[in-house]
Structures are given as C-alpha cells and as structure tokens.
Amino acid sequence: MGKYDFIVAELEALKAQGLYNLIRTIESAVDAWTVVDGRRVLNMCSNNYLGFANDPELKAAAIRAIEAYGVGPAAVRSIAGTLALHRELERKLAEFKGCEDAVTFQSGFCANLATIPLIAGPGAVIFTDELNHASIIDGCRLTKAERVIYPHRDVDFLAQALEERKNAPVKLIVTDGVFSMDGDLAPLPEIVELAERYEALVMVDDAHGEGVLGSHGRGIVDHFGLHGRVDIEVGTLSKAFGVMGGYVAGKREIVEYLRQRGRPFLFSSAATPADVAACIAAVDILMRSDARVQKLWENTRYFKARMAELGFDIGQSQTPITPVMLGEAHTAWEFSKRLFEEGVFAQAITYPTVPRGKARIRVMVSAVHTKEDLDFALEAFARVGRQLGVI
C-alpha cells in the first residue's frame, strides 16, 4: 500500500470508534415507504418533508421539460446555460419568499459558498453561530474576513461582539434558521434588532425552514414577520421541495452581485431542465395550498408527543426534526441497525456531524406519513429502546 497507509489507518480508526458510516442504497422512489438495500421499509430519515420527491405533478413537469429542453443546458449560467426555466423559477421563488429577487445555484451548499466570501471580504467581520451548517463553516473558511464564532443562540455574546467591532466596514451575521441536527430555531427577531443597531447584514440559511415554517411554508422570516429586515435568505431545493438545487433571495442589488461575481454561478454548469421544472411545480403547489404543511405539523405533534410518552430524550426541537438522543456512536449505530431489522429506516448521526457523545437517530417526519405509519415507527422505536436499555 505504501503511500495509502495513512488513509487505511484512518478508515480503521473510524470503524474502531463506531464512526464509520453505513451508507445504505435506495432502490425505489423516495416516499413514506422506500426500498432500501432490497427491503421495503418505512422511511423515517429523509428530508422529504412534504412528499414532493415522488409527487406526480413534479414528475410530469420534469418529463415535459426534458421533452422541451433536453437533459441539460451544457454550460454555465453566465455563458450559455440560462434557460427560460431558470428565470421562471427565480421569479417565482422571489415572489414566494416575499423578496425583491432570487438567484439559483446547483445546491444549497454552493449558495453559501457563493455568498459568504463575496459579501465578507478582507476587513469584514463574520459573526457565525457555533452550530451553523458545514456549508456556512466552509463558506467562512473561504474568506479573509475575521470570524467571530458565538455560542449557540447566545444573543448577549453576539451583542458584545458587535459592540467590540462596531467600526468594521462590513459586518455579516450568518445563522441557520432551523438548526438541522437539533431542530431548534435561531433567535431571529433579536438578531435582526442587533443588526439594525450596528448596521450589520443578516444572512439566514433557511434549508430546514422552507416548506415547514411560516404561511404556506415560506420559512423562518415569514414565521417571525421579518420581511424586508433580513438581507439574505439562502435556501435549498433538495429538502422540502424534494428536488435538487439552492438559491439566494433578498435585496435586488445583492442578488445581482451574486450573478456577476458568485463563483459557483460563474464556474459550474447550470441545473438541469428536469430539476428546475420540478422545483417550479413545487413552488406552484405551495403557493396555492398549505395543506401539506398543515399535515406535516399534525404528524409532527403526534409523533413527538408519543415519543416523549415512551420516555425518549428528543431534545428541544421546535420543528419536525426529532433527534432521539443516544449518546455514544456505537449505541446509535446498533439502534439504527435494529430499527432496520424491524422495518424502519432511520440512520444514526454521529461525530463529526454532531459533537462526540451526542450521537442520535434523527427522525424526519413527513406529510406523506399516515397515522398507521407513525404508529408502526413508534412501536419499533419502543421495542428497540427497551432492548438496548434506552427507555
């Protein structure tokens, strides 16, 4: 092996620590029930909040787009890759989010990598929550700005940090809207008030808020009634929207700046016609009805109440994200394995996605789960929990 010995050693160390990811294979459409590794199991760990991933209207839109535009644009957006579909999606996203404009990217990860380095150049200061998503962390690492990492949701610390750096020419506060591993919300009203006091920009990654919070799933800004007071909203199209891609919505000048200088926009090929058309269909459905959002919350309340009654530690989540706290990685993976044997697909989440000693099963409730589905999952969690001495 020679030059690869250090990689082999790292892989063996991951296995010994219980941190080696078991990557299962999906063999059907993603839905409430999904074929995984050859078994039909109840899917309780997908981000498919509203059931759009296998929705007939989205599939039909994707097929029509392929017939009209082919399978791909074969270019970056700024040269020859901007289709009429891209423009339509951006107009509809801006309308849906109540913003002046929007620009789409290949993923939510790319949206953060495009935005943070562009806005926060040399001399700027970025104020970032310690539990922000990896894409925010990586976006910050790409800048030459000073970084201030504040304790999770600690607005007092943030206020002091802003006071100490009040003379910085550019101040950017960046936070998740919904924190993806714990399901709690950013204290956005307080953050916005501080930003206005210190003339800072506010950027919110609303990946787990879209389709979940606010009227018709418009997200955390709508949830708190902060339209026009948040400068940048970053979103993903691969969770509640069920497809693939990301976007930035906000002030017209900021969005146009991203079109002109955002590196993933300039140097990576545009999203495919099928993906874009399916996203348009998802936005259209949400604009005309909030039935799926209401069903999602009905399912969430039922599942969480029953899990608490069983005695599970489900943290402080304020959203459908339901972390079943298990502590050590070995326990979490054994729990996940036994759930799969019971017919429930729910993967373990371990370090480095969460801190050491905070391993968990992250349950993702969906609008397409029936009460019978949720009862099936609850019974499986109860059996495995008792077998492993968790409850």
C-alpha positions, 0 to 999 in steps of 0.5 A: 500500500505504501503511500495509502497507509495513512488513509487505511489507518484512518478508515480503521480508526473510524470503524474502531470508534463506531464512526464509520458510516453505513451508507445504505442504497435506495432502490425505489422512489423516495416516499413514506415507504422506500426500498432500501438495500432490497427491503421495503421499509418505512422511511423515517430519515429523509428530508422529504418533508412534504412528499414532493420527491415522488409527487406526480405533478413534479414528475410530469413537469420534469418529463415535459421539460426534458421533452422541451429542453433536453437533459441539460443546458451544457454550460454555465449560467453566465455563458450559455446555460440560462434557460427560460426555466431558470428565470421562471423559477427565480421569479417565482421563488422571489415572489414566494419568499416575499423578496425583491429577487432570487438567484439559483445555484446547483445546491444549497451548499454552493449558495453559501459558498457563493455568498459568504466570501463575496459579501465578507471580504478582507476587513469584514467581520463574520459573526457565525453561530457555533452550530451553523451548517458545514456549508456556512463553516466552509463558506467562512473558511473561504474568506479573509474576513475575521470570524467571530464564532458565538455560542449557540443562540447566545444573543448577549455574546453576539451583542458584545461582539458587535459592540467590540467591532462596531467600526468594521466596514462590513459586518455579516451575521450568518445563522441557520434558521432551523438548526438541522441536527437539533431542530431548534430555531435561531433567535431571529427577531433579536438578531435582526434588532442587533443588526439594525443597531450596528448596521450589520447584514443578516444572512439566514440559511433557511434549508430546514425552514422552507416548506415547514415554517411560516404561511404556506411554508415560506420559512423562518422570516415569514414565521417571525414577520421579518420581511424586508429586515433580513438581507439574505435568505439562502435556501435549498431545493433538495429538502422540502421541495424534494428536488435538487438545487439552492438559491439566494433571495433578498435585496435586488442589488445583492442578488445581482452581485451574486450573478456577476461575481458568485463563483459557483454561478460563474464556474459550474454548469447550470441545473438541469431542465428536469430539476428546475421544472420540478422545483417550479411545480413545487413552488406552484403547489405551495403557493396555492395550498398549505395543506401539506404543511398543515399535515406535516405539523399534525404528524409532527405533534403526534409523533413527538408527543408519543415519543416523549410518552415512551420516555425518549430524550428528543431534545428541544426541537421546535420543528419536525426534526426529532433527534432521539438522543443516544449518546455514544456512536456505537449505541446509535449505530446498533439502534439504527441497525435494529430499527432496520431489522424491524422495518424502519429506516432511520440512520444514526448521526454521529461525530463529526456531524454532531459533537462526540457523545451526542450521537442520535437517530434523527427522525424526519417526519413527513406529510406523506406519513399516515397515522398507521405509519407513525404508529408502526415507527413508534412501536419499533422505536419502543421495542428497540429502546427497551432492548438496548436499555434506552427507555 
